[in-house]
Every structure is written in C-alpha cells, then in structure tokens.
Amino acid sequence: MLPLLETALLPIGAERLRKEVRGFLAEQTAAGAFVGTCDSWLSGWDESFTEQLAARGWVGMTIPTKYGGHGRSALERYVVIEELLAAGAPVAAHWVADRQSAPSLLRYGTELQRQSFLPKIAQGRCFFAIGMSEPDSGSDLASVRTVAQRVKGGWELYGTKVWTSGAHRAHFFVVLARSEPLGPDRHAGLTQFIVNLRGQGVEIRPIPLLTGAHDFNEVVLNGVFVPDAHVLGEVGSGWRQVTSELGFERSGPERFLSTFLLLASLAHHLESSSSSTTAETEEIGELLARLITLRQMSLSVAAALSEGSEVDVQAALVKDLGTRFEQEVVERVRLVSHVFADQDAAPGTLAYHLARSTLHSPGFTLRGGTNEVLRGIVARALGHQ
C-alpha cells in the first residue's frame, strides 16, 4: 500500500478515508475476493466488486447527491482510487464511467441524460467505454473519419473505433464523429454521441493482448442510429469537449501506479534477500522519489480539475512522465531482481507481477495519447508563452 503521505492539497479527513479503504481491501484479499494485479484498472473487470465499492459510496463520489452520487470532492475520490490502484484491485468495470463519462455528463449533458445515466453509474451498474481512437489515426483525434449523418429524429453513424477498452462488456460508449464535412479547421464540425454498444449496427471485434486476454476491441459502426436525445453537448463542439475530457483521462494516478505492485514486490524481495546491495537499494530509492514527485503533480491537476480549470497541458505532462516511469520500473526490476518473468508463477509473486507488467507495458505509453503527441501539446503551449 502507499505510505500515508498527506499534503496540504488533501482535504481534512483524507487519512481516515484512506484507512477505511485499506481496511476494506484487507478484508477482501483475506477472504480471497481478489488477488492484486498490475494494470488492474484496465484489465481487472469485476462487476460484483464494483457494486461493493458503490455500496460504500466509492463509485460516483463526485456526482451530486441529486443524481444519486455522493457529492464528495475530487481529492477525496483521489484518495480512494490511489488505494485501489496500489492494491491492484479489479476496478476496470466502472473506471471509464466514473473517471470521465460522469464528469462529461455533468458538464455537457442534458438534464434528461444526467437523470438517465448518473444514478446508474453511481450504483456501479452502468459502464462506459471511450470511442475516440480510429485505425490509421493514431492519437490525432482531429483526423477522425467516423461520420455522423443527419436523419429524421437523430443521426446515423458510420465508421470504426479501435483500442476500445471493455467495449464487449460495457453498455455505452461516447463516440467522437464528424458531423460536418471536413474544412480548413480540422477541429470544427466534430460532435460527441452516446452510443448503445448493444444496439443494431454495432459490431465488436476483439483485439487480444500479448497475454491472450481480451480487453481491447475494434468497434464498427454501420449505420447506427443515435437519437437527438443522445447527442452529448452541442453539435459541432466535440473538439472542445474532448479536450476537457482528456484532462480527466490523462492525469490520474493510474498513469504511474499501474506497476506499483511490481515495485513493492521488488522492495520486499530485496528486503528478504541476504545478498542485496547498496546499489540495489538506491535503485528503489530513486524510483520511489520519482513516484512521489509524480503523485504531487497528479494531485495538483486533480485540485485544478475540481475547480473547473483547463489542465490539458499539465495532464499531458503527467501522462508522458508517468507512463514512461511505469515502463522504466519494469526494466529496472528485470535488471535488479535477477528474477525471471513467469506467467505461470503463483499470483502475487515477483515473477508473476514481472510477467504481467512486461506484457502490458507496451500499451502504457500508447493509451490515452502517445508520448509524441503529448510532447507536441506541451511544446505548443510553451511556444505560445
């Protein structure tokens, strides 16, 4: 678990809340409800566990009580999610809905949309996926080719989305589509739509991971009808909405805690080894110092988001530095531990965590925007100063 490193950013009562979450997680692991795994926020899909969290008020924490949420602060939510991530808890089912779909609905959704979706999200019974990336587009969202055509009572969508985590299990995903012909301004004419993943015209094709697991998907939209009531925000304002949404997606602790269990396992391994060296201990110290710094950066973004500030540049920095850190943890552990990665090793062991992290690590710097695109965002912002 993470040390109790409270800062001035965290609200009064944060330590008490953290201990409550740790107590719950200790009970769950002792009962064998789950075994902590690296990258659990992407691949740890457990709807029963999500409902248990929701029953304790730890899903939909920032959703107002009038919509079935709990009216708590973004920083209180931060305390809960970093403990869940540090424990490798299976939180993938509700992750996208809780992290970014709910805030987008609160900011841009209609009253009917809020009443329809937010209470179910807070109950841990409505799951969302992300419909941004497309084949051959990489992280260049402005190049999307999914088309939304106006029809009576709504829109028809044609196109393909890719790398859509959990689409085969989720109920809805928010699709970015071009609702007007491409013009000189590539950022204009884009709109977001709430699409039923089980609706007519939706085809979901699995994209297996190196592990053989099925987390990612390609989603083909072939004339999918979306009623006007499921347009999210204003028609033509999709780019502005997506940019604000990415602040939530890129800045959270999942961008540097996906390999936390691996780092903690290495520390325990060296502590119990009679042959560990000072240099190996220093490796741990350096990685921990960087982890603490990333956490402070991420916390500051969470505080800014809670105030409604635009944080796309700061979020890009957290995501770039955090995911590169995660990949370096994998490489450092491999070199320092002298332990071979083994998918068949007992769950919870260093060999098990190393194998899982190694197979998942290529995706760390891809999902949520490649590092090259993120550095472009930062460079452009610096150039305008």
ABEGO torsion letter per residue (X at the ends): XBBBBBBAABBBGAAAAAAAAAAAAAAAAAAGABBBBBGAAAABBBAAAAAAAAAAGABGAABBAAAGBAGBBAAAAAAAAAAAAAAGBBAAAAAAAAAAAAAAAAAABBAAAAAAAAAAAAAGABBBBBBABBBGAEABAAABABBBBBBBGEBBBBEBBBGBBGAAABABBBBBBBABBBBABAABGBBBBBBBAABBGBBBBBBBBAAGBBABBBBBBBGBBBBAAABBEBBGAAAAAAAAAAAAAAABAAAAAAAAAAAAAAAAAAAABAABBAAAAAAAAAAAAAAAAAAAAAAAAAAAAAAGBBAAAAAAAAAAAAAAAAAAAAAAAAAAAGBBBBAABBBGBAAAAAAAAAAAAAAAAABGEBAAAAAAAAAAAAAAX
